Amino acid sequence: MNTLTFIFYFFMLTAAASATGILLSRNVFKAALMLLVCLLSIAALYVLSFAEFVAITQILVYAGGVLVVIIFGIMLTSKLSGKPLQVGHTNIFAAVLSGILLFALLANFITDDVFAVPQHAVETQGALQTIGTNFMTAYSLPFEIAGILLLAALIGAAAITSFMKSKKV
């Protein structure tokens, strides 16, 4: 086993272990932190698969944006009730059954060579440079509008938080 294979299996096992930890955790904040570990491990798997743009998008959008909003919401709601959020696990049988069925379906797809690389694989050299150039030229306006919308959402969240603190809802 070479170093690249070892690194791949390490991140694969880290993602699987943190996903299992999310399912078994009763504390919502700890589950959100395990989700961060899972998302970063998946981003590392994308890098090892030579999908750098998808890895960067994974980190920026999910680990950087969505998870921050989740943690922000958890911290805001836990301050309102004065006690940490706890989750009870129900329907364990249905969850295990659906997990086994999904695993069998994925195993079937993998063994059928659905994900095989075609012989005429697309050359990806310079794909990131092309995407970056398009972001700053042809798609500059939508890129800036998305940034302004994210800034407005952040300012709105801060305003709602300060309003909730002042009213002690």
C-alpha positions as CSV (number, residue, x, y, z in Angstrom):
1,M,0.0,0.0,0.0
2,N,1.5,3.3,-1.0
3,T,1.2,6.6,0.7
4,L,-1.6,8.0,-1.5
5,T,-3.7,4.9,-0.8
6,F,-3.1,5.2,2.9
7,I,-4.1,8.9,2.9
8,F,-7.3,8.1,0.9
9,Y,-8.3,5.3,3.3
10,F,-7.5,7.6,6.3
11,F,-9.9,10.4,5.0
12,M,-12.5,7.8,4.0
13,L,-12.5,6.3,7.5
14,T,-12.5,9.7,9.1
15,A,-15.6,10.7,7.1
16,A,-17.3,7.5,7.9
17,A,-16.5,7.7,11.6
18,S,-17.6,11.3,11.9
19,A,-20.9,10.5,10.0
20,T,-21.5,7.7,12.5
21,G,-20.7,10.0,15.3
22,I,-23.3,12.5,14.0
23,L,-25.9,9.7,14.0
24,L,-25.1,8.6,17.5
25,S,-24.6,12.0,19.2
26,R,-27.3,13.3,21.5
27,N,-25.7,16.8,21.7
28,V,-26.6,18.9,18.6
29,F,-23.5,21.2,18.9
30,K,-21.1,18.2,19.0
31,A,-23.0,16.7,16.0
32,A,-22.4,20.0,14.1
33,L,-18.7,19.8,14.8
34,M,-18.6,16.2,13.6
35,L,-20.4,17.4,10.5
36,L,-17.5,19.8,10.0
37,V,-15.0,17.0,10.2
38,C,-17.1,14.9,7.8
39,L,-17.3,17.7,5.2
40,L,-13.6,18.5,5.4
41,S,-12.8,14.8,5.0
42,I,-15.0,14.6,1.9
43,A,-13.2,17.7,0.6
44,A,-9.9,16.0,1.1
45,L,-11.2,13.0,-0.9
46,Y,-12.2,15.3,-3.7
47,V,-8.6,16.7,-3.7
48,L,-7.2,13.2,-3.9
49,S,-9.6,12.5,-6.8
50,F,-8.2,15.5,-8.7
51,A,-11.5,17.5,-8.3
52,E,-9.9,20.6,-6.8
53,F,-12.8,23.0,-7.7
54,V,-15.4,20.7,-6.1
55,A,-13.2,20.5,-3.0
56,I,-12.8,24.2,-2.7
57,T,-16.6,24.6,-3.2
58,Q,-17.2,22.0,-0.6
59,I,-15.1,23.9,1.9
60,L,-16.4,27.4,1.1
61,V,-20.1,26.6,0.7
62,Y,-20.8,23.8,3.1
63,A,-18.1,23.9,5.7
64,G,-17.7,27.6,5.6
65,G,-21.2,28.8,5.0
66,V,-24.0,26.3,5.8
67,L,-22.3,24.9,8.9
68,V,-21.6,28.3,10.4
69,V,-25.3,29.1,10.0
70,I,-26.2,25.8,11.7
71,I,-23.8,26.4,14.6
72,F,-25.1,30.0,14.9
73,G,-28.7,28.7,15.1
74,I,-27.8,26.1,17.7
75,M,-26.0,28.7,19.9
76,L,-28.9,31.1,19.5
77,T,-31.6,28.6,20.4
78,S,-29.6,27.1,23.3
79,K,-29.3,30.5,24.9
80,L,-33.1,31.0,24.8
81,S,-34.0,27.9,26.8
82,G,-31.0,28.0,29.1
83,K,-30.2,24.4,28.6
84,P,-28.3,22.5,25.8
85,L,-30.3,20.9,23.0
86,Q,-30.6,17.2,23.4
87,V,-31.9,14.8,20.7
88,G,-33.6,11.5,21.3
89,H,-33.2,8.7,18.8
90,T,-36.4,7.0,17.6
91,N,-37.1,4.6,14.8
92,I,-33.7,2.9,14.9
93,F,-35.0,-0.2,13.1
94,A,-36.2,1.9,10.1
95,A,-33.0,3.8,10.0
96,V,-30.8,0.6,10.0
97,L,-33.1,-1.0,7.4
98,S,-32.9,2.0,5.1
99,G,-29.1,2.2,5.6
100,I,-28.7,-1.5,4.6
101,L,-30.8,-1.0,1.5
102,L,-28.9,2.1,0.4
103,F,-25.6,0.3,1.0
104,A,-26.8,-2.7,-1.1
105,L,-27.9,-0.3,-3.9
106,L,-24.5,1.5,-3.9
107,A,-22.6,-1.8,-3.9
108,N,-24.7,-2.9,-6.9
109,F,-23.8,0.3,-8.8
110,I,-20.1,0.1,-7.9
111,T,-19.9,-3.6,-9.0
112,D,-21.7,-2.8,-12.3
113,D,-18.9,-0.4,-13.3
114,V,-21.3,2.5,-13.6
115,F,-18.6,4.9,-12.4
116,A,-15.9,3.6,-14.8
117,V,-13.8,6.3,-16.4
118,P,-14.4,6.5,-20.2
119,Q,-11.5,6.0,-22.5
120,H,-11.9,9.5,-23.9
121,A,-11.7,11.3,-20.5
122,V,-11.9,15.0,-20.7
123,E,-8.6,16.9,-20.1
124,T,-8.9,18.9,-16.9
125,Q,-5.6,20.7,-17.1
126,G,-6.3,24.4,-16.5
127,A,-10.0,23.9,-15.5
128,L,-9.5,25.9,-12.4
129,Q,-7.9,28.7,-14.3
130,T,-10.7,28.7,-16.8
131,I,-13.3,28.8,-14.0
132,G,-11.5,31.6,-12.3
133,T,-11.2,33.7,-15.5
134,N,-14.9,33.2,-16.2
135,F,-15.8,34.3,-12.6
136,M,-13.9,37.5,-13.0
137,T,-14.9,38.3,-16.6
138,A,-18.1,36.9,-18.0
139,Y,-19.8,36.0,-14.7
140,S,-18.5,38.9,-12.6
141,L,-22.0,40.4,-12.0
142,P,-23.7,37.2,-10.7
143,F,-20.6,36.5,-8.6
144,E,-20.7,40.0,-6.9
145,I,-24.5,39.7,-6.4
146,A,-24.1,36.4,-4.6
147,G,-21.5,38.0,-2.4
148,I,-23.8,40.9,-1.6
149,L,-26.7,38.5,-0.8
150,L,-24.5,36.6,1.6
151,L,-23.4,39.8,3.3
152,A,-27.0,40.9,3.6
153,A,-27.9,37.5,5.2
154,L,-25.0,37.9,7.7
155,I,-26.0,41.4,8.6
156,G,-29.7,40.3,9.0
157,A,-28.7,37.4,11.3
158,A,-26.6,39.7,13.5
159,A,-29.5,42.2,13.6
160,I,-32.0,39.4,14.6
161,T,-29.6,38.2,17.3
162,S,-29.2,41.7,18.8
163,F,-33.0,42.2,18.7
164,M,-33.5,38.8,20.4
165,K,-31.0,39.7,23.1
166,S,-32.5,43.1,23.8
167,K,-36.1,41.7,24.1
168,K,-35.0,38.6,26.0
169,V,-37.5,36.4,24.1
